Amino acid sequence: MTEHFRIFVNERPVGVAPGTTAREAARAFDPALGARLDAGEAYLTDGRGVRLEGDELVAPGSILRVVVSARRKEGGDAQP
């Protein structure tokens, strides 16, 4: 039996296993948000608003926020 612990993604509880990354936790919360992270249309922050890398491991009680950006990724079709 895999041991899980609770974290929070966008203020909602999510159960994850030890060794889960921030990106994986966001994807477990909402696969569509995970796809937006992969596409560069969103980014992760901790509960204080400090930007996180997707490969950072989460710990019990972690607070993550997925921020959807209105800006397009570098090299996109955005007008200056």
Secondary structure in CASP SS format (residue, H / E / C, confidence):
PFRMAT SS
TARGET T0000
AUTHOR 0000-0000-0000
METHOD secondary structure of the structure
MODEL  1
M C 1.00
T C 1.00
E C 1.00
H C 1.00
F E 1.00
R E 1.00
I E 1.00
F E 1.00
V E 1.00
N C 1.00
E C 1.00
R E 1.00
P E 1.00
V E 1.00
G E 1.00
V E 1.00
A C 1.00
P C 1.00
G C 1.00
T C 1.00
T E 1.00
A H 1.00
R H 1.00
E H 1.00
A H 1.00
A H 1.00
R H 1.00
A H 1.00
F H 1.00
D C 1.00
P H 1.00
A H 1.00
L H 1.00
G H 1.00
A H 1.00
R H 1.00
L H 1.00
D H 1.00
A C 1.00
G C 1.00
E C 1.00
A E 1.00
Y E 1.00
L E 1.00
T E 1.00
D E 1.00
G C 1.00
R C 1.00
G C 1.00
V C 1.00
R E 1.00
L E 1.00
E C 1.00
G C 1.00
D C 1.00
E C 1.00
L E 1.00
V C 1.00
A C 1.00
P C 1.00
G C 1.00
S C 1.00
I E 1.00
L E 1.00
R E 1.00
V E 1.00
V E 1.00
V E 1.00
S C 1.00
A C 1.00
R C 1.00
R C 1.00
K C 1.00
E C 1.00
G C 1.00
G C 1.00
D C 1.00
A C 1.00
Q C 1.00
P C 1.00
END
